[in-house]
């Protein structure tokens, strides 16, 4: 299971994009997302591993229990507990 918070303890999957622009992809286009280099795509960074690798040089899952506790303590107030989302939209054509 993909855990989406810094503590790797919860999963949040209620990300939504709202648009009234007919040139942008819709839910019906979901199956095509990411299928070509220039087409729209989206996702989230695995926050715990992203920061663990940047700060400690290895994935969160490879940390000892004490290392993981120290690592998670850094996120209490200094860093958001939410996963950063990324999105790539191709330029809409008329």
C-alpha positions in Angstrom: 0.0 0.0 0.0 1.3 3.5 -0.9 1.3 5.7 2.2 1.1 9.3 1.3 2.1 11.3 4.4 5.6 12.0 5.8 5.1 9.5 8.7 4.2 6.8 6.1 1.2 5.9 8.3 -1.8 7.2 6.3 -3.1 7.2 2.8 -4.8 10.3 1.3 -6.1 10.0 -2.3 -8.6 12.8 -2.5 -6.7 15.1 -4.9 -8.9 16.7 -7.5 -8.5 19.1 -10.3 -11.4 21.3 -11.3 -11.6 23.1 -14.6 -14.1 24.6 -17.0 -11.7 24.7 -19.9 -12.8 22.3 -22.6 -9.2 22.2 -24.0 -7.9 20.5 -20.9 -8.1 16.7 -20.2 -11.1 15.3 -18.3 -11.8 12.2 -16.2 -12.6 10.4 -19.5 -9.0 11.0 -20.6 -7.5 9.3 -17.5 -6.5 6.1 -19.3 -4.3 8.1 -21.8 -2.5 10.1 -19.0 1.3 9.7 -19.3 1.1 7.5 -22.4 3.3 9.9 -24.5 6.1 12.3 -23.6 4.2 15.4 -24.4 0.7 14.4 -23.2 -0.7 15.3 -19.8 0.3 13.3 -16.7 0.1 13.6 -13.0 1.2 12.0 -9.7 2.6 12.6 -6.2 6.0 12.4 -4.8 6.5 9.7 -2.2 7.2 12.3 0.5 8.8 10.1 3.2 11.3 8.5 0.8 11.9 11.7 -1.1 13.0 13.5 2.1 14.7 10.5 3.6 16.9 10.0 0.6 17.6 13.8 0.4 18.4 14.1 4.1 19.8 10.7 5.1 20.9 9.2 1.8 18.6 6.2 1.9 14.9 5.3 1.6 12.6 5.6 4.6 11.9 1.8 4.6 15.7 1.2 5.1 15.9 3.2 8.4 16.1 1.6 11.8 13.2 2.1 14.2 15.2 4.8 16.0 16.3 6.5 12.8 12.7 6.5 11.5 11.5 8.1 14.8 14.1 10.8 14.6 13.4 11.4 11.0 9.6 11.7 11.5 10.2 14.1 14.5 11.5 16.6 11.9 8.1 16.8 10.3 6.1 17.7 13.4 6.1 21.5 12.6 9.0 22.2 10.3 7.7 20.6 7.1 4.2 20.0 5.8 2.9 16.5 6.3 1.2 16.5 2.9 2.6 15.0 -0.2 3.7 17.4 -3.0 1.6 16.8 -6.1 3.0 17.3 -9.6 1.1 17.8 -12.8 2.2 18.2 -16.4 -0.3 19.6 -18.8 0.3 20.0 -22.5 -0.5 23.4 -23.8 -4.1 23.5 -24.8 -4.7 23.9 -28.6 -7.6 25.8 -29.9 
